[in-house]
Amino acid sequence: MGAGARRRASAMLPPHQFHCLLDELPLHLVPAGYLKRARLSGDFSQPVSLNPNCELLSEKRLPAQLQARRDLIEGFNLAGSVAWVHDDATGVVNPFWLGQRLEATISQLSPGEPAPASLPENDRALLTMSGILVPHGHAERRASRWAAIVERRRQAFRENNYVPLSGLIHPFHVAALRRYYRHAIRRGAIRFGDEQSPFRYAAHNEIVARFFHHQLADVVSAIVGEPVKPSYVYFAAYLSGAELRKHTDREQCEFSVTLCLDFSPEPELATSWPLRVSTPQGTVTIYQALGDGLVYRGTRVPHYRDVLAAGHTSTSVFFHYVPENFRGSLH
């Protein structure tokens, strides 16, 4: 993408609004482990075609399942074209913004139609990793993999009341969220200090986090083995000296997901600030890489973190859920 095109795209998609523009994806913010695995396992020369579960929409149009919940995309900039990729296995829909070049490529294809052989390798890799282009049999393999994950993780959650789960948010969105929240903190859009810690930036029901909060409800339902609904989501960016004292959560956090979103210094694998959970068998230490989540019963499992070391920062998003029949406050 030429410099002129990059400037036009950047001007169209300002940093204070969320977007994940594939043409200028901040690759340095994509979790390193994901890129390494993609390079090792991905054959991006294989035939791929347009994903039948991908909707290319423009002029701020939304997929059918979001049209009644426009409040969830208030923090998005939907100018230009967005490819909405539906994951039938998890129920999640992932938006990817397209610049002029990639939009021209995708708009000429029909669902199931092979991508042209002339498509540059880098573009093919981006479109394949985002799920816009998929190899033959992708949907069946995805459904089978997700069913196996659910079976294993649900059993572990049933036994322990917690279970690690990676891949909750697409790595490209992890990168876009890291950029978005860093900018939000720099411009003073997120307050510093709250009741739990004087050493963190925090936001309750931040507008962009709410989109992902609602998207993950079906995933959490599958893992915990019962229908849930979102209560609230909390963003927290910790500075050196921060500490998360041992605690259990209130009733609005019956089922929770702690997602590791950002960390400095940049980790190659797991970060150096683990989450600790107390169990009848003793303390379990859980190290998370960027993008990793921990699903747990916040009301039953005591959890904490030690003091964050000097020169380090750590950002997490806490997605909280309650049983579907819960009738109390969701705040």
C-alpha positions in Angstrom: 0.0 0.0 0.0 1.6 3.3 -1.1 2.3 6.2 1.3 -0.5 8.3 -0.2 -3.0 5.5 0.3 -1.9 5.0 3.9 -2.4 8.7 4.6 -5.9 8.6 3.2 -6.8 5.5 5.2 -5.4 6.9 8.4 -7.2 10.2 7.9 -10.4 8.3 7.3 -10.0 6.1 10.4 -8.9 8.3 13.3 -7.2 6.6 16.2 -9.8 7.6 18.8 -12.3 5.3 17.1 -11.8 1.5 16.9 -10.9 -0.1 13.6 -8.8 -3.0 12.3 -7.7 -2.0 8.9 -5.9 -4.9 7.3 -4.1 -2.7 4.8 -2.2 -1.0 7.6 -2.4 -3.6 10.4 0.0 -2.8 13.3 1.9 -6.1 12.9 4.3 -5.1 15.8 1.3 -5.3 18.1 0.0 -8.7 17.0 0.9 -11.3 19.6 4.3 -12.7 18.5 3.4 -16.3 19.3 0.5 -16.2 16.8 2.6 -14.8 14.0 5.2 -17.4 14.7 2.7 -20.2 14.6 1.1 -18.8 11.4 4.5 -18.7 9.6 5.3 -22.3 10.7 1.9 -23.8 9.9 0.4 -21.7 7.2 0.8 -22.6 3.5 -0.5 -19.4 2.0 0.0 -20.6 -1.5 -2.8 -23.2 -1.3 -6.1 -22.4 -3.1 -8.5 -20.3 -1.1 -11.9 -18.9 -1.8 -14.2 -16.2 -0.4 -15.7 -17.4 2.9 -19.4 -17.9 2.4 -19.8 -16.6 6.0 -18.1 -13.2 5.1 -20.3 -10.2 4.4 -18.7 -7.2 2.8 -20.6 -4.1 3.8 -20.1 -0.4 3.3 -21.8 2.9 4.1 -22.0 2.0 7.8 -24.2 -1.0 7.1 -24.3 -3.8 9.7 -24.9 -7.6 9.7 -28.4 -8.6 10.6 -27.5 -9.7 14.1 -26.1 -6.3 15.0 -28.7 -4.1 13.4 -30.8 -4.0 16.6 -27.7 -3.4 18.8 -26.0 -0.3 17.2 -25.1 0.8 20.7 -22.4 -2.0 20.7 -20.5 -0.3 17.8 -20.7 3.3 18.9 -16.9 3.3 19.4 -16.3 2.0 15.8 -15.5 4.1 12.8 -17.4 2.3 10.0 -16.4 4.5 7.2 -15.4 2.6 4.0 -15.8 -1.2 3.6 -15.8 -3.7 6.4 -15.7 -7.5 6.0 -17.8 -9.1 8.7 -16.6 -12.7 9.2 -19.1 -15.0 10.9 -17.8 -17.9 12.9 -20.6 -20.4 12.9 -18.8 -22.6 15.5 -18.6 -19.9 18.2 -21.3 -17.4 17.1 -18.7 -14.6 17.0 -18.7 -12.1 14.2 -15.3 -10.4 13.5 -15.1 -7.1 11.6 -12.1 -6.3 9.4 -11.7 -3.0 7.6 -10.5 -3.0 4.0 -8.6 -0.4 2.1 -9.1 0.3 -1.6 -6.8 -2.5 -2.8 -8.2 -5.3 -0.7 -11.7 -4.1 -1.1 -11.3 -4.3 -4.9 -10.0 -7.8 -4.6 -12.8 -9.1 -2.4 -15.7 -7.2 -4.1 -15.0 -9.0 -7.3 -15.5 -12.5 -5.7 -18.6 -14.4 -5.0 -18.9 -16.8 -2.0 -16.9 -19.9 -2.7 -15.1 -18.3 -5.7 -11.3 -18.9 -5.7 -9.1 -16.0 -5.1 -7.1 -15.0 -8.2 -3.6 -16.5 -8.6 -2.2 -13.0 -9.1 -3.1 -12.0 -5.5 0.1 -11.0 -3.8 1.4 -13.4 -1.1 1.2 -10.9 1.7 -2.4 -10.0 0.8 -3.4 -13.6 0.6 -1.8 -14.3 4.0 -3.7 -11.4 5.6 -7.0 -12.3 4.1 -6.6 -16.0 5.0 -5.5 -15.3 8.6 -8.5 -13.1 9.0 -10.9 -15.8 7.7 -12.1 -13.7 4.7 -10.5 -16.2 2.4 -10.6 -19.9 3.5 -9.3 -23.2 2.1 -11.8 -25.9 1.1 -13.5 -27.6 4.0 -12.7 -24.8 6.4 -16.1 -24.6 8.1 -16.2 -28.4 8.9 -12.7 -28.4 10.3 -13.4 -25.3 12.4 -16.6 -26.8 13.8 -14.8 -30.0 14.7 -11.9 -28.2 16.4 -14.2 -26.0 18.4 -16.3 -29.0 19.5 -13.2 -30.7 20.8 -12.1 -27.5 22.6 -15.5 -27.2 24.3 -15.5 -30.8 25.4 -12.1 -30.6 27.1 -12.5 -27.1 28.6 -16.0 -27.7 29.9 -14.9 -30.8 31.7 -12.0 -28.9 33.3 -14.2 -26.0 34.3 -16.7 -28.4 35.8 -13.9 -29.9 37.9 -12.0 -26.8 38.9 -14.3 -23.8 38.4 -11.6 -22.2 36.1 -10.0 -23.0 32.8 -7.5 -21.2 30.5 -8.8 -20.5 27.0 -6.8 -18.9 24.2 -8.0 -17.4 21.0 -11.1 -15.6 22.4 -10.3 -12.5 20.4 -8.7 -12.6 17.0 -5.0 -11.7 17.2 -5.5 -8.9 14.7 -8.2 -7.4 17.0 -5.8 -7.8 19.9 -3.3 -5.6 18.0 -6.0 -3.1 17.1 -7.3 -2.9 20.7 -3.7 -2.4 22.0 -3.3 0.6 19.7 -6.8 1.9 20.5 -6.4 1.8 24.3 -2.8 3.1 24.3 -4.2 6.2 22.4 -7.2 6.5 24.8 -4.9 6.6 27.8 -2.5 9.1 26.2 -5.4 11.5 25.4 -6.9 11.2 28.9 -10.1 9.4 27.9 -9.6 6.7 30.6 -9.4 7.8 34.2 -6.5 7.0 36.5 -7.1 5.2 39.7 -10.2 3.4 41.1 -11.5 1.9 44.3 -9.4 -1.3 43.9 -6.1 0.2 42.8 -4.5 3.7 42.7 -2.0 2.4 40.2 -4.2 1.6 37.2 -6.2 3.3 34.5 -9.8 1.9 34.5 -13.0 2.1 32.6 -16.4 0.5 33.4 -18.4 -0.6 30.3 -16.0 1.1 27.9 -17.8 1.3 24.5 -15.4 -0.8 22.4 -14.9 -3.4 25.1 -18.8 -3.8 25.2 -18.8 -5.1 21.6 -16.4 -7.9 22.4 -18.1 -8.6 25.8 -21.4 -9.4 24.0 -19.7 -11.3 21.2 -18.1 -13.7 23.7 -21.4 -14.6 25.5 -22.0 -17.8 23.5 -18.4 -18.9 23.9 -18.6 -18.5 27.7 -22.0 -20.3 27.7 -20.4 -23.3 25.9 -17.4 -23.5 28.3 -19.4 -23.1 31.6 -22.1 -25.4 30.4 -25.1 -23.2 30.9 -26.6 -20.1 29.1 -25.2 -16.8 30.4 -25.7 -13.1 29.6 -23.3 -10.2 29.9 -23.4 -8.1 33.1 -20.5 -5.6 32.7 -17.0 -5.3 31.3 -14.1 -3.6 33.0 -10.8 -2.4 31.4 -7.7 -2.0 33.6 -4.2 -0.9 32.6 -1.8 -1.4 35.6 1.4 0.5 36.3 4.4 -0.5 38.2 3.6 -1.1 41.9 0.1 -2.2 41.2 -1.2 -5.1 43.2 -4.4 -7.2 42.9 -5.2 -8.4 46.4 -6.8 -11.8 46.9 -10.6 -11.6 46.6 -13.7 -13.1 45.2 -16.1 -11.1 43.1 -19.7 -10.0 43.6 -22.7 -11.7 42.1 -22.5 -9.8 38.8 -19.3 -11.7 38.2 -20.5 -15.3 38.5 -18.7 -16.2 35.4 -15.7 -14.1 34.4 -13.0 -13.9 31.7 -9.7 -12.2 32.4 -8.1 -11.4 29.1 -4.5 -10.4 28.9 -4.5 -7.6 26.3 -1.2 -5.7 26.6 2.1 -5.8 28.5 5.4 -3.9 28.6 8.2 -5.0 28.0 6.8 -6.8 25.0 6.6 -10.5 25.9 7.8 -13.2 23.5 5.5 -15.7 25.1 3.8 -15.4 28.5 4.0 -12.2 30.5 5.9 -12.0 33.8 2.9 -11.0 35.9 0.8 -14.2 36.5 -2.7 -14.5 37.9 -2.9 -16.7 41.0 -6.0 -18.6 42.0 -6.6 -20.4 45.3 -8.0 -23.9 45.1 -8.6 -26.6 47.8 -5.4 -28.2 46.6 -3.3 -25.0 46.9 -2.4 -22.0 44.9 -2.3 -22.3 41.1 -0.2 -19.9 39.1 -1.4 -19.0 35.6 0.8 -17.3 33.1 -0.9 -15.7 30.2 0.4 -14.6 26.8 -1.2 -11.7 25.0 -4.7 -12.6 23.9 -5.0 -15.5 26.5 -8.1 -15.7 28.6 -9.0 -17.4 31.9 -12.6 -18.4 32.4 -13.5 -18.7 36.1 -16.3 -18.5 38.6 -15.4 -15.1 40.1 -17.8 -15.6 43.1 -16.2 -18.9 44.1 -12.5 -18.8 43.1 -10.2 -16.4 45.1 -7.7 -14.8 42.8 -4.9 -12.2 43.0 -1.7 -10.9 41.5 1.5 -9.9 43.3 3.0 -6.5 43.0 3.8 -5.5 39.4 7.6 -5.1 39.0 9.3 -1.7 38.3 9.4 -0.7 34.6 6.4 -3.0 33.7 2.9 -2.3 32.7 0.0 -4.7 32.2 -3.4 -4.3 30.6 -6.4 -6.7 31.1 -10.0 -6.7 30.1 -12.5 -8.4 32.5 -15.6 -9.7 30.9 -18.3 -10.6 33.4 -21.4 -12.7 32.9 -24.3 -14.0 35.0 -26.7 -17.0 34.5 -29.4 -16.2 31.9 -32.1 -16.2 34.6 -30.2 -13.7 36.8 -32.6 -10.8 37.8 -30.3 -8.5 39.8 -28.5 -5.4 38.6 -26.0 -5.9 35.7 -23.7 -3.0 36.8 
